[in-house]
């Protein structure tokens, strides 16, 4: 099943469990933004990059960090912290990372704090986005997984990028 | 010798070569790689097929290469295949560029020879693949004869369509994009350009009109010309249309060249056809044509002579995929400018003749006696980093590069910090998020792997408003200057008098600065005066503590209007500063308007009017009786009490002195003021569509007095509802009545500034209330 089709299912979003049609568990790449763990469906991830040379784009929306060259394709870098209205990252902490995702035939590199492990998660632990979640996060997530002692918010890439477009 | 003999056209050329050259040529042929290459002399005749499909086609090529039957040599390939191939080649070109860039850093490298060969092959490949996308322009013209035939039947005209250069090839993508504009323009030529047979005969031309379409290559571009021998563009009709549409005033048009006026046909909604026909006159024509052509990086020029026809010249790039671009740097960021629109590069130095000058804060450059408007790339893109600001001035001081760019018929310069090489770049569309930034037409990856943005000269031109007509700054810019006076800085003369607080008056009010020898001051009936230019000029100390006794000289600010002068004696002139006057503290002190921060210090703004009325009553020529004004407005609240955003005031007064005095007064009261010296100038502004909330007009003016002005304004559509306040030294009841009849809603004596402000605010709030009522009634 292609990524595109999967994204499509997610885009419809009415039945988040639709994602799990072909299995009992799913793989997620975990990323960390401001101490919060997020998960991105692993099949949507094209690349994980360390810090890159990014060309600033003048007059662009503030969350657009710039453009970069990924093997001959131009990737738009999105500062996720900025987009979520968080404090900018502490410059002298660890090097920033980015996760490249494809949406609508365009590549986006999401600049995040850290990349964690790839987790295989059971569908039983999946829940719809709780209403009590921070609205900024609620808008970009398709659900959560209960992990030991913490929540993994599933980042809905199309939703996230769509909000950048507006 | 059998090699070149295979029916190769080269043989003919060989005839004029010397034997030596021929030998050299043969040697070159021998050295060329592989005998197949020689066995395929068709390479130049037919477009080489895409490499992917080469094996199938090359098999039968040698036999029938001369037979000329195109069908046997061509094969259908899905466009997608070609597009994909093109993308791959684009990537290859980028990689080649990258390798070459690396090679440049290592001059002595074993890779250099193979890389040069690779370079050659890639260039050929690029060219070859580009050719697969090429189609003769005739394909886009196929329908034109029919269109013209239909048109001539419908309109009863005799039209001959002459198409030349149909074999000129251009990129399929470009071809698709210009098809419609071309059709439209040819239709236009037939409909607007060519006259009826009778009219042509009367004009001494043959009955059959001629439309010539010509396409040819010129320096990497395709030029398409559409010319007709019809009646040309009707200048007068265009002019009246321009005025009707309020695009320019009659006076401005008078200063424009015919060519400039003709350019107006490219404006949106512009149609001069007397009646709408099925083919034209709907006013959606030429602006769409131009937009389409500019979209593909092309340009369109127009030459027309009334009576003998018009010629449109379209210049478009051969292909859209790979363009040559100039790489520039600004504020440490690099950008690409398509070479197609770059006219030339100029280096400006801080001294000497090649200097960037500033007119009203706008940088301009004198390029061969033509004023070239400039725009700084860093300002345009708002990329003035603090770091760059620190380093730039020193760099600026030495030299700056100006990229002269042509968009349509107008030129402008882009100031950049550095100019690099030109590079062949593959234009890639920008991400959707960034697509609404109109300054960029795309982005690309440079040889060194960095992503850079490609600037769109058309977008820049739109941004800076340097488009449509090639307006010369000094001719047509003046009206804008007047309008842009909203919120402009005021030059202030700073001085000290009495206490330590610096004081200031608007410099424009001061006629002269004089040093007066204190011993020459005479006194008469308690008034100090000096003999000044054969007249007695009253002298007032600005502050009572300014001593006018003793020896030595004191600076005196001389104010004058017509025959009257007044000297204000101060202690010391400090400086001239340019500031926005923003009164922060009202002063209870007479003679001081209030305090403002000027050059970082709290400064008293001097109320010149106070001193003037103190010095001599005759100054304002008031006739004493002002029944209307004195009781008219006192009962009303303070100025600006209706709490609105800045109201726009038009002040018309022929006396520069009063203009200068009232302008700061009004702007301090919270109005934005445009002042003009005559009613004629005001009418001009009205024609241009400027909008005001209230008009203050002097009554006694040369050419057109206030009453006539009011009458004109009331007849005029745009300003007919704008309240007008008369300003006069004649404030007799008769005058007031006459003014009211003419449409003035208020009548104020010139000297009575408080009444003026009250009247303004009352008139505006009355109007507001009235509008409100009307709005509520609906």
Interface residues (C-beta under 8 A of the other chain):
Chain A: X53 X55 X56 X57 X58 X59 X60 X61 X64 X66 X67 X68 X69 X72 X74 X76 X104 X106 X108 X164 X165
Chain B: X91 X94 X95 X333 X381 X382 X383 X428 X431 X432 X433 X434 X437 X439 X440 X443 X444 X445 X449 X450 X451 X452 X453
